[in-house]
């Protein structure tokens, strides 16, 4: 990711790679061939690739290796001008030092030109990634909340509170936003219980607890052969650049759906029996 006023760097020869812009951020739509710190980016093309881009760190300017085989980890020799223009920067603890962007062109004989610096190294902040974080959170594979019912054997009684509860635990998943490693955290904020008997949903921020500390219960008024208890959990999102200490809130929310095994609701009947006299 490299900040710019549009999809190209004026005067550098860096053209749009087939992606687009988000606010003032260039998003490269390309194939990543190696690891993030050694990434090679190829513009989308129907024919033979005639140009490629990659980001690197200042230290790699001093290493000698071949970039002709992008399937391997590589380094390269920067020309003197590139080294002077690219001496490295220091970023804050919540920022990511994104490598400078270099370009190579393929000659008619199949060889690649010397790397040309087309985008400076920069410090990426959480604000630069917020729009991408929102999109990523909307499709995050959040695990649905598990439902626990007490009594635990698939049945309960009319006019007796049935206990339900779930886990109130955050979920943290690793992701990459515009190629930058991040952690995204899903936080359960609200639980909506549907007890399957036509009653209004019980909406609460309390995940409930097991007996004898139960706090979320429902009392059935009629016997039912099989009723399914459902739970909708609403999650808020946060993210942080990998290794940084600060979480940033993500706009919007996500929901997951859970369902318990079918529950039988019995009506307890009392009857008098004659005591035997010994």
TORMARZA-968411 format. One line per field, with one value per residue (C-alpha): residue number from 1; chain; x, y, z. Coordinates in nm, 2 decimals. Example, Ala and Ser with C-alpha at 12.3 -4.5 7.8 and 13.67 -1.06 7.14 Angstrom:
// TORMARZA-968411
pos = 1_2
unit = A_A
xx = 1.23_1.37
yy = -0.45_-0.11
zz = 0.78_0.71
//
This chain:
// TORMARZA-968411
pos = 1_2_3_4_5_6_7_8_9_10_11_12_13_14_15_16_17_18_19_20_21_22_23_24_25_26_27_28_29_30_31_32_33_34_35_36_37_38_39_40_41_42_43_44_45_46_47_48_49_50_51_52_53_54_55_56_57_58_59_60_61_62_63_64_65_66_67_68_69_70_71_72_73_74_75_76_77_78_79_80_81_82_83_84_85_86_87_88_89_90_91_92_93_94_95_96_97_98_99_100_101_102_103_104_105_106_107_108_109_110_111_112_113_114_115_116_117_118_119_120_121_122_123_124_125_126_127_128_129_130_131_132_133_134_135_136_137_138_139_140_141_142_143_144_145_146_147_148_149_150_151_152_153_154_155_156_157_158_159_160_161_162_163_164_165_166_167_168_169_170_171_172_173_174_175_176_177_178_179_180_181_182_183_184_185_186_187_188_189_190_191_192_193_194_195_196_197_198_199_200_201_202_203_204_205_206_207_208_209_210_211_212_213_214_215_216_217_218_219_220_221_222_223_224_225_226_227_228_229_230_231_232_233_234_235_236_237_238_239_240_241_242_243_244_245_246_247_248_249_250_251_252_253_254_255_256_257_258_259_260_261_262_263_264_265_266_267_268_269_270_271_272_273_274_275_276_277_278
unit = A_A_A_A_A_A_A_A_A_A_A_A_A_A_A_A_A_A_A_A_A_A_A_A_A_A_A_A_A_A_A_A_A_A_A_A_A_A_A_A_A_A_A_A_A_A_A_A_A_A_A_A_A_A_A_A_A_A_A_A_A_A_A_A_A_A_A_A_A_A_A_A_A_A_A_A_A_A_A_A_A_A_A_A_A_A_A_A_A_A_A_A_A_A_A_A_A_A_A_A_A_A_A_A_A_A_A_A_A_A_A_A_A_A_A_A_A_A_A_A_A_A_A_A_A_A_A_A_A_A_A_A_A_A_A_A_A_A_A_A_A_A_A_A_A_A_A_A_A_A_A_A_A_A_A_A_A_A_A_A_A_A_A_A_A_A_A_A_A_A_A_A_A_A_A_A_A_A_A_A_A_A_A_A_A_A_A_A_A_A_A_A_A_A_A_A_A_A_A_A_A_A_A_A_A_A_A_A_A_A_A_A_A_A_A_A_A_A_A_A_A_A_A_A_A_A_A_A_A_A_A_A_A_A_A_A_A_A_A_A_A_A_A_A_A_A_A_A_A_A_A_A_A_A_A_A_A_A_A_A_A_A_A_A_A_A_A_A_A_A_A_A_A_A_A_A_A_A
xx = 0.00_0.14_-0.03_-0.09_-0.34_-0.46_-0.38_-0.03_0.28_0.33_0.66_0.77_0.63_0.43_0.10_-0.21_-0.17_-0.53_-0.66_-0.79_-0.79_-0.95_-0.96_-0.59_-0.46_-0.35_-0.46_-0.25_-0.45_-0.18_-0.04_0.18_0.45_0.66_0.63_0.51_0.85_0.98_0.66_0.66_0.36_0.26_0.01_-0.28_-0.23_-0.36_-0.02_0.34_0.44_0.65_0.67_0.67_0.68_0.80_0.84_1.14_1.33_1.65_1.86_1.77_1.92_2.26_2.21_2.30_2.06_1.87_1.52_1.48_1.32_1.03_0.93_1.22_1.31_1.52_1.71_1.86_2.13_1.98_2.16_2.33_2.04_1.79_2.00_2.02_1.65_1.57_1.75_1.47_1.23_1.12_0.76_0.55_0.46_0.11_0.23_0.37_0.69_0.58_0.87_0.95_0.80_1.04_0.97_1.14_1.07_1.14_1.35_1.30_1.56_1.37_1.61_1.48_1.60_1.77_1.51_1.37_1.24_0.88_0.73_0.89_0.88_0.62_0.46_0.11_-0.13_-0.45_-0.65_-0.50_-0.64_-0.97_-1.18_-1.01_-1.06_-1.44_-1.46_-1.26_-1.47_-1.79_-1.67_-1.47_-1.54_-1.65_-1.74_-2.10_-2.16_-2.22_-2.55_-2.57_-2.91_-2.99_-3.14_-2.88_-3.05_-3.27_-3.59_-3.73_-4.05_-4.34_-4.35_-3.99_-3.71_-3.49_-3.14_-2.95_-2.60_-2.31_-1.95_-1.85_-1.52_-1.34_-1.22_-0.89_-0.80_-0.49_-0.54_-0.37_-0.50_-0.34_-0.06_0.00_-0.03_-0.30_-0.51_-0.89_-1.08_-1.45_-1.61_-1.96_-2.18_-2.54_-2.72_-3.08_-3.24_-3.53_-3.69_-3.90_-4.24_-4.36_-4.25_-4.05_-3.68_-3.48_-3.21_-2.93_-2.56_-2.54_-2.41_-2.57_-2.42_-2.46_-2.67_-2.66_-2.54_-2.79_-2.89_-3.06_-3.37_-3.70_-4.01_-4.23_-4.60_-4.71_-4.57_-4.40_-4.27_-3.97_-3.86_-3.54_-3.36_-3.18_-2.92_-2.82_-2.49_-2.40_-2.03_-1.83_-1.49_-1.14_-0.81_-0.45_-0.13_0.05_0.28_0.13_-0.04_-0.35_-0.68_-0.88_-1.26_-1.41_-1.74_-2.03_-2.11_-2.14_-2.39_-2.38_-2.66_-2.66_-2.92_-2.94_-3.05_-3.43_-3.57_-3.88_-4.10_-4.29_-4.58_-4.52_-4.83_-4.87_-5.08_-5.16_-5.04_-5.13_-4.86_-4.80_-4.83_-4.57
yy = 0.00_0.34_0.68_0.88_1.13_0.88_0.54_0.64_0.82_1.13_1.13_0.79_0.57_0.37_0.29_0.14_-0.24_-0.33_-0.25_0.09_0.35_0.37_0.73_0.83_0.47_0.28_-0.08_-0.32_-0.59_-0.85_-1.19_-1.22_-1.48_-1.48_-1.37_-1.02_-0.87_-1.02_-0.97_-0.96_-0.81_-0.87_-0.65_-0.84_-0.91_-1.14_-1.19_-1.23_-1.03_-0.73_-0.56_-0.64_-0.46_-0.55_-0.39_-0.44_-0.31_-0.10_-0.39_-0.58_-0.31_-0.43_-0.80_-0.97_-1.23_-1.31_-1.18_-1.37_-1.66_-1.49_-1.83_-1.80_-1.55_-1.28_-0.97_-0.73_-0.46_-0.11_0.14_0.43_0.67_0.43_0.38_0.75_0.79_0.49_0.49_0.37_0.54_0.49_0.43_0.45_0.14_0.13_0.18_-0.05_0.04_-0.05_-0.11_0.11_0.00_-0.09_-0.17_-0.38_-0.41_-0.72_-0.68_-0.85_-1.11_-1.20_-1.03_-0.78_-0.43_-0.28_-0.21_0.14_0.31_0.43_0.47_0.57_0.37_0.50_0.44_0.29_0.38_0.21_0.50_0.40_0.05_0.12_0.09_-0.24_-0.36_-0.29_-0.50_-0.78_-0.79_-0.82_-1.15_-1.28_-1.65_-1.59_-1.91_-1.91_-1.91_-2.25_-2.30_-2.49_-2.59_-2.71_-2.96_-3.12_-3.43_-3.29_-3.23_-2.98_-2.92_-2.68_-2.40_-2.47_-2.22_-2.36_-2.23_-2.13_-1.98_-1.93_-1.83_-1.46_-1.48_-1.27_-1.43_-1.31_-1.40_-1.32_-1.15_-0.92_-0.58_-0.46_-0.70_-0.58_-0.84_-0.75_-0.91_-0.87_-0.92_-1.01_-0.91_-1.05_-0.76_-0.88_-1.21_-1.26_-1.59_-1.74_-2.01_-2.15_-2.12_-1.80_-1.58_-1.26_-1.30_-1.24_-0.98_-0.92_-0.84_-1.12_-1.45_-1.64_-1.89_-2.25_-2.35_-2.23_-1.90_-1.89_-1.54_-1.62_-1.85_-1.92_-2.08_-2.28_-2.27_-2.56_-2.91_-2.94_-3.25_-3.08_-2.71_-2.56_-2.29_-2.04_-1.77_-1.47_-1.32_-0.97_-0.89_-0.57_-0.56_-0.42_-0.46_-0.38_-0.40_-0.72_-0.65_-0.32_-0.27_-0.07_-0.20_0.03_0.00_-0.12_0.05_-0.19_-0.52_-0.89_-1.16_-1.54_-1.79_-2.09_-2.36_-2.61_-2.97_-3.02_-3.00_-3.18_-2.99_-3.22_-3.15_-3.29_-3.45_-3.53_-3.82_-3.96_-4.31_-4.53_-4.59_-4.95_-5.06_-5.30
zz = 0.00_-0.10_-0.05_-0.35_-0.49_-0.75_-0.89_-1.02_-0.90_-1.11_-1.29_-1.16_-1.43_-1.18_-1.33_-1.18_-1.12_-1.20_-0.85_-0.75_-0.48_-0.14_-0.02_-0.09_-0.08_-0.39_-0.37_-0.58_-0.74_-0.82_-0.75_-0.44_-0.52_-0.20_0.16_0.25_0.32_-0.01_-0.21_-0.59_-0.76_-1.12_-1.29_-1.43_-1.80_-2.06_-2.22_-2.11_-1.80_-1.91_-1.57_-1.21_-0.87_-0.53_-0.19_0.03_0.33_0.34_0.44_0.13_-0.09_0.04_-0.04_-0.36_-0.50_-0.82_-0.88_-1.20_-1.01_-0.81_-0.66_-0.42_-0.15_-0.30_-0.25_-0.50_-0.55_-0.55_-0.76_-0.58_-0.65_-0.51_-0.19_-0.14_-0.18_0.04_0.37_0.59_0.83_1.19_1.26_1.58_1.78_1.63_1.27_1.00_0.81_0.45_0.22_-0.08_-0.41_-0.69_-1.06_-1.32_-1.69_-1.90_-2.20_-2.54_-2.44_-2.13_-1.88_-1.62_-1.59_-1.28_-1.00_-1.02_-0.71_-0.78_-0.43_-0.11_0.21_0.45_0.79_0.76_1.04_1.15_0.99_0.65_0.69_0.84_0.52_0.44_0.80_0.77_0.45_0.61_0.92_0.72_0.58_0.88_0.96_1.32_1.50_1.62_1.99_2.15_2.33_2.67_2.81_3.16_3.23_3.00_2.88_2.60_2.81_3.05_3.25_3.21_3.46_3.56_3.45_3.18_3.20_2.89_2.85_2.61_2.62_2.63_2.46_2.20_1.88_1.73_1.38_1.17_0.84_0.59_0.49_0.16_0.23_0.58_0.86_1.12_1.39_1.39_1.71_1.72_2.05_2.15_2.25_2.25_2.27_2.14_2.26_2.06_2.27_1.99_2.16_2.00_2.28_2.22_2.19_2.51_2.42_2.67_2.70_2.96_2.82_3.11_3.35_3.47_3.77_4.05_3.91_3.63_3.50_3.16_3.18_3.01_3.15_2.91_2.97_2.75_2.68_2.34_2.16_2.02_2.04_1.91_2.10_1.88_1.95_1.75_1.87_1.76_1.74_1.73_1.56_1.64_1.46_1.52_1.31_1.41_1.69_1.79_2.13_2.04_1.91_1.67_1.65_1.32_1.21_1.18_1.33_1.25_1.36_1.40_1.43_1.67_1.74_2.02_1.98_1.99_2.34_2.47_2.72_2.96_3.19_3.53_3.68_4.05_4.18_4.52_4.60_4.89_5.14_5.21_5.57_5.68
//
